[in-house]
């Protein structure tokens, strides 16, 4: 199972990870990936200055936004949509 971990520390949260988490959840549901992708949160990914941050299968990805998330998820999970 693939994992996406959304940093919800105060810095990343303040930089938009609350709405990014909502986007990720909707993306997973809309593409019927709930059985193969687990989404969770963490308190801090220790890269506050580069945030907002997520991890996909333990790979840290920084500076994300709703505009870039779909492409990042597709690429990192190797999806064919």
N, CA, C and O atoms as a DFTB+ gen file, in Angstrom:
324 C
 N C O
     1  1       0.831      -1.182       0.000
     2  2       0.000       0.000       0.000
     3  2       0.876       1.246       0.000
     4  3       1.854       1.331       0.743
     5  1       0.514       2.207      -0.839
     6  2       1.209       3.488      -0.870
     7  2       0.697       4.360       0.272
     8  3      -0.429       4.196       0.740
     9  1       1.546       5.292       0.714
    10  2       1.147       6.199       1.781
    11  2       1.440       7.641       1.392
    12  3       2.450       7.941       0.754
    13  1       0.537       8.518       1.790
    14  2       0.737       9.958       1.671
    15  2       0.564      10.522       3.064
    16  3      -0.487      10.361       3.684
    17  1       1.603      11.189       3.555
    18  2       1.566      11.779       4.883
    19  2       1.647      13.293       4.729
    20  3       2.576      13.825       4.122
    21  1       0.663      13.964       5.287
    22  2       0.560      15.418       5.184
    23  2       1.058      16.030       6.485
    24  3       0.557      15.701       7.560
    25  1       2.036      16.914       6.392
    26  2       2.538      17.595       7.574
    27  2       1.483      18.590       8.041
    28  3       1.027      19.436       7.271
    29  1       1.102      18.481       9.310
    30  2       0.110      19.381       9.879
    31  2       0.716      20.229      10.999
    32  3      -0.009      20.782      11.826
    33  1       2.047      20.330      11.020
    34  2       2.708      21.227      11.959
    35  2       2.274      22.656      11.691
    36  3       1.760      22.958      10.613
    37  1       2.474      23.530      12.651
    38  2       1.938      24.892      12.542
    39  2       2.449      25.628      11.304
    40  3       1.688      26.375      10.688
    41  1       3.691      25.445      10.927
    42  2       4.229      26.138       9.761
    43  2       3.560      25.645       8.475
    44  3       3.074      26.452       7.683
    45  1       3.534      24.343       8.266
    46  2       2.919      23.790       7.058
    47  2       1.415      24.036       7.039
    48  3       0.846      24.338       5.990
    49  1       0.774      23.909       8.191
    50  2      -0.658      24.168       8.288
    51  2      -0.941      25.610       7.877
    52  3      -1.872      25.874       7.117
    53  1      -0.133      26.537       8.383
    54  2      -0.302      27.946       8.064
    55  2      -0.001      28.280       6.612
    56  3      -0.488      29.281       6.086
    57  1       0.798      27.444       5.967
    58  2       1.153      27.668       4.560
    59  2       0.203      26.967       3.596
    60  3       0.415      27.001       2.384
    61  1      -0.850      26.329       4.125
    62  2      -1.870      25.773       3.233
    63  2      -2.092      24.283       3.278
    64  3      -2.871      23.765       2.478
    65  1      -1.437      23.564       4.183
    66  2      -1.616      22.113       4.161
    67  2      -2.991      21.657       4.632
    68  3      -3.353      20.501       4.417
    69  1      -3.751      22.513       5.256
    70  2      -5.122      22.138       5.593
    71  2      -5.924      21.925       4.309
    72  3      -6.587      20.899       4.154
    73  1      -5.867      22.880       3.400
    74  2      -6.588      22.723       2.129
    75  2      -5.918      21.672       1.240
    76  3      -6.600      20.986       0.479
    77  1      -4.594      21.538       1.327
    78  2      -3.907      20.487       0.567
    79  2      -4.366      19.104       1.022
    80  3      -4.546      18.208       0.197
    81  1      -4.554      18.927       2.327
    82  2      -5.030      17.639       2.853
    83  2      -6.422      17.341       2.320
    84  3      -6.714      16.204       1.948
    85  1      -7.281      18.346       2.278
    86  2      -8.623      18.160       1.724
    87  2      -8.540      17.762       0.247
    88  3      -9.259      16.868      -0.201
    89  1      -7.662      18.428      -0.503
    90  2      -7.495      18.115      -1.919
    91  2      -7.035      16.666      -2.098
    92  3      -7.572      15.941      -2.935
    93  1      -6.053      16.253      -1.321
    94  2      -5.523      14.886      -1.428
    95  2      -6.621      13.873      -1.141
    96  3      -6.763      12.887      -1.865
    97  1      -7.395      14.110      -0.092
    98  2      -8.480      13.194       0.266
    99  2      -9.495      13.088      -0.869
   100  3      -9.919      11.989      -1.227
   101  1      -9.884      14.231      -1.432
   102  2     -10.833      14.225      -2.559
   103  2     -10.240      13.505      -3.771
   104  3     -10.930      12.723      -4.426
   105  1      -8.969      13.763      -4.072
   106  2      -8.301      13.136      -5.210
   107  2      -8.314      11.614      -5.063
   108  3      -8.639      10.896      -6.009
   109  1      -7.963      11.136      -3.893
   110  2      -7.930       9.690      -3.636
   111  2      -9.317       9.081      -3.815
   112  3      -9.463       8.030      -4.439
   113  1     -10.333       9.742      -3.267
   114  2     -11.706       9.241      -3.388
   115  2     -12.200       9.288      -4.827
   116  3     -12.783       8.318      -5.311
   117  1     -11.974      10.410      -5.518
   118  2     -12.464      10.570      -6.888
   119  2     -11.829       9.592      -7.873
   120  3     -12.431       9.257      -8.893
   121  1     -10.618       9.134      -7.573
   122  2      -9.931       8.206      -8.463
   123  2      -9.940       6.775      -7.928
   124  3      -9.172       5.926      -8.381
   125  1     -10.820       6.520      -6.961
   126  2     -11.018       5.172      -6.407
   127  2      -9.706       4.531      -5.957
   128  3      -9.429       3.374      -6.272
   129  1      -8.903       5.299      -5.217
   130  2      -7.605       4.809      -4.759
   131  2      -7.582       4.471      -3.272
   132  3      -6.524       4.174      -2.717
   133  1      -8.741       4.516      -2.630
   134  2      -8.811       4.305      -1.184
   135  2      -8.283       2.942      -0.739
   136  3      -7.791       2.799       0.380
   137  1      -8.385       1.960      -1.602
   138  2      -7.918       0.618      -1.255
   139  2      -6.401       0.475      -1.373
   140  3      -5.817      -0.441      -0.794
   141  1      -5.760       1.380      -2.124
   142  2      -4.332       1.230      -2.358
   143  2      -3.476       2.380      -1.824
   144  3      -2.247       2.302      -1.846
   145  1      -4.122       3.448      -1.345
   146  2      -3.379       4.607      -0.841
   147  2      -3.928       4.998       0.532
   148  3      -5.123       5.248       0.688
   149  1      -3.048       5.045       1.510
   150  2      -3.418       5.470       2.853
   151  2      -2.952       6.913       3.047
   152  3      -1.797       7.241       2.776
   153  1      -3.860       7.772       3.521
   154  2      -3.539       9.168       3.775
   155  2      -3.568       9.395       5.281
   156  3      -4.519       9.012       5.962
   157  1      -2.509      10.025       5.792
   158  2      -2.446      10.332       7.219
   159  2      -1.762      11.675       7.412
   160  3      -1.274      12.277       6.455
   161  1      -1.731      12.137       8.644
   162  2      -1.071      13.384       8.976
   163  2       0.054      13.145       9.957
   164  3       0.110      12.103      10.609
   165  1       0.943      14.105      10.062
   166  2       2.011      14.051      11.057
   167  2       2.159      15.442      11.666
   168  3       1.699      16.428      11.091
   169  1       2.792      15.517      12.813
   170  2       2.923      16.799      13.497
   171  2       3.995      17.694      12.897
   172  3       3.835      18.915      12.886
   173  1       5.074      17.123      12.401
   174  2       6.128      17.932      11.793
   175  2       7.030      17.032      10.957
   176  3       7.393      15.931      11.372
   177  1       7.383      17.522       9.770
   178  2       8.286      16.750       8.912
   179  2       9.700      17.320       8.948
   180  3      10.565      16.893       8.183
   181  1       9.933      18.280       9.833
   182  2      11.265      18.856      10.069
   183  2      11.874      19.528       8.846
   184  3      13.089      19.501       8.647
   185  1      11.023      20.127       8.039
   186  2      11.491      20.904       6.885
   187  2      10.615      22.153       6.766
   188  3      10.149      22.504       5.682
   189  1      10.407      22.801       7.887
   190  2       9.445      23.910       7.979
   191  2       9.707      25.019       6.964
   192  3       8.764      25.534       6.362
   193  1      10.937      25.386       6.770
   194  2      11.260      26.492       5.871
   195  2      10.900      26.186       4.418
   196  3      10.648      27.104       3.638
   197  1      10.873      24.913       4.049
   198  2      10.577      24.528       2.672
   199  2       9.095      24.224       2.452
   200  3       8.690      23.982       1.315
   201  1       8.288      24.231       3.490
   202  2       6.902      23.801       3.439
   203  2       6.017      24.663       2.568
   204  3       6.422      25.725       2.096
   205  1       4.817      24.194       2.366
   206  2       4.207      23.046       3.006
   207  2       4.753      21.728       2.444
   208  3       5.132      21.634       1.277
   209  1       4.779      20.723       3.313
   210  2       5.411      19.448       2.985
   211  2       4.433      18.283       3.057
   212  3       3.496      18.281       3.855
   213  1       4.675      17.299       2.206
   214  2       4.033      16.000       2.309
   215  2       5.112      14.943       2.095
   216  3       6.193      15.234       1.584
   217  1       4.803      13.726       2.489
   218  2       5.650      12.581       2.156
   219  2       4.796      11.599       1.376
   220  3       3.664      11.297       1.752
   221  1       5.354      11.113       0.294
   222  2       4.722      10.036      -0.452
   223  2       5.682       8.864      -0.397
   224  3       6.790       8.919      -0.931
   225  1       5.239       7.809       0.256
   226  2       6.087       6.632       0.459
   227  2       7.457       7.030       1.008
   228  3       8.484       6.580       0.500
   229  1       7.474       7.858       2.022
   230  2       8.675       8.315       2.729
   231  2       9.558       9.273       1.936
   232  3      10.639       9.625       2.406
   233  1       9.139       9.701       0.763
   234  2       9.878      10.719       0.006
   235  2       9.286      12.081       0.351
   236  3       8.107      12.332       0.100
   237  1      10.104      12.958       0.927
   238  2       9.656      14.287       1.299
   239  2       9.531      15.165       0.056
   240  3      10.451      15.246      -0.758
   241  1       8.387      15.814      -0.074
   242  2       8.136      16.724      -1.187
   243  2       7.725      18.057      -0.573
   244  3       6.768      18.126       0.198
   245  1       8.449      19.104      -0.915
   246  2       8.256      20.409      -0.294
   247  2       7.702      21.430      -1.276
   248  3       7.794      21.265      -2.493
   249  1       7.123      22.488      -0.720
   250  2       6.634      23.588      -1.534
   251  2       5.437      23.235      -2.384
   252  3       5.283      23.755      -3.489
   253  1       4.586      22.355      -1.882
   254  2       3.439      21.911      -2.665
   255  2       2.310      22.929      -2.623
   256  3       2.273      23.799      -1.753
   257  1       1.401      22.810      -3.563
   258  2       0.193      23.626      -3.596
   259  2      -0.902      22.795      -4.254
   260  3      -0.629      21.758      -4.858
   261  1      -2.135      23.258      -4.131
   262  2      -3.230      22.526      -4.782
   263  2      -3.021      22.439      -6.285
   264  3      -3.455      21.474      -6.913
   265  1      -2.364      23.432      -6.870
   266  2      -2.143      23.443      -8.318
   267  2      -1.137      22.377      -8.754
   268  3      -1.178      21.929      -9.900
   269  1      -0.241      21.967      -7.868
   270  2       0.780      20.986      -8.238
   271  2       0.501      19.586      -7.703
   272  3       1.132      18.621      -8.132
   273  1      -0.436      19.470      -6.773
   274  2      -0.636      18.190      -6.093
   275  2      -1.042      17.038      -6.999
   276  3      -0.494      15.942      -6.880
   277  1      -1.979      17.261      -7.890
   278  2      -2.441      16.160      -8.749
   279  2      -1.279      15.579      -9.543
   280  3      -1.110      14.360      -9.589
   281  1      -0.479      16.434     -10.167
   282  2       0.666      15.949     -10.944
   283  2       1.672      15.221     -10.066
   284  3       2.230      14.201     -10.471
   285  1       1.905      15.738      -8.873
   286  2       2.850      15.088      -7.944
   287  2       2.354      13.707      -7.554
   288  3       3.122      12.744      -7.573
   289  1       1.081      13.599      -7.201
   290  2       0.525      12.302      -6.790
   291  2       0.607      11.307      -7.937
   292  3       1.042      10.172      -7.745
   293  1       0.192      11.723      -9.124
   294  2       0.226      10.833     -10.294
   295  2       1.648      10.350     -10.552
   296  3       1.879       9.159     -10.757
   297  1       2.587      11.272     -10.541
   298  2       3.992      10.916     -10.828
   299  2       4.560       9.991      -9.757
   300  3       5.121       8.942     -10.072
   301  1       4.416      10.378      -8.501
   302  2       5.071       9.608      -7.423
   303  2       4.437       8.244      -7.204
   304  3       5.118       7.317      -6.766
   305  1       3.161       8.101      -7.495
   306  2       2.507       6.797      -7.333
   307  2       2.501       5.990      -8.636
   308  3       2.034       4.852      -8.666
   309  1       3.021       6.584      -9.703
   310  2       3.076       5.876     -10.983
   311  2       1.702       5.558     -11.541
   312  3       1.489       4.485     -12.105
   313  1       0.768       6.492     -11.385
   314  2      -0.613       6.256     -11.823
   315  2      -0.781       6.541     -13.307
   316  3      -0.094       7.385     -13.882
   317  1      -1.693       5.831     -13.895
   318  2      -2.112       6.072     -15.270
   319  2      -3.581       6.472     -15.220
   320  3      -4.461       5.614     -15.161
   321  1      -3.842       7.768     -15.243
   322  2      -5.242       8.240     -15.131
   323  2      -5.794       8.667     -16.457
   324  3      -6.948       9.087     -16.538
